Amino acid sequence: MIVSHQAVSALRTYRYHRTPQRRVTSEAAALAFVDEVGFAYLFGERGAEMPTLWGAICGQDRPVPRNHNDADLGRTWSWKDSLPSRGEVFYGKLLRKKPMLVSLQLLPYFYALSPNYGDLDDYQQQYEDGLLTIEARNIYQALLDHGPMSTSRLRQEAGLQGGGANARRFENAITELQVQIKIAKTGISDANRWGYAYVYDLFLRAFPQVSEQARLISSDEAMTTLLLKHLNNTVAQSESALKRLFDWDSWEWERLIERLTQAGQLVADLNIEGVRGPHLATRETCVELGVKP
């Protein structure tokens, strides 16, 4: 099966809201965009295809400007802070350890694939098993004991204040806890010399309903849901790009692709003119592209 690159790009542009007609022009529309695509990068990541809040706000494929007075850039920064602060989306580093916004509808599917069991004290066993660094454990413990706090105070409580190596250890641990969905950004504080700092809390306190929702979701269902949603957003992707993005175990990936292909939900041999190798796409997207699966 062969489809033109132009057709793929046009459909992807539409689904990313990168058109003047579909551009995001309000905070409510930004929330609706995240709910529609399920998960999106903030600005994007080299080598990873995904919708971005920035692109949807611009209504076009536009480089991020160096001028911080840019109106679209200002709206992007503002809404990526305000939506998570109200608990309307999750914002954190997940896929490829890059900042993402995730809808409340899809958040339980990400959590179902995390190493968590839904208990605030899970971290202790994970630390003892060598699955959590001591810096991450100390940050988690500080939040558990003292509640939500700004990064400036969190550094102090975790014994990681200052710059240099301590600053790197702190940032690495914050990323580690976000990737494992153990903490969540819950607000903004002016409690530092720059007047701007993230506020973090434990994920289970910020989104108490998610762990119960995730208990009902199997790993297969979670991977299926996230993969099909991502393919619907991006139109078509190479298998290698998808594997790099989700970073699931090879045996789980192979079983997933085989099951979805046999069920007719996934097409694994879509070729795009001028692009090397076969691509994966959903059956519905192939029909929309005018290709008979």
Helices and strands as residue ranges (DSSP letters): E 2-3, H 5-15, H 27-37, E 39-41, H 53-58, H 71-85, E 89-93, G 95-97, E 99-103, H 107-112, H 122-128, H 134-146, E 149-150, H 151-157, H 164-179, E 183-189, E 197-202, H 203-206, H 210-215, H 219-234, H 239-246, H 250-262, E 266-272, E 278-282, H 283-288
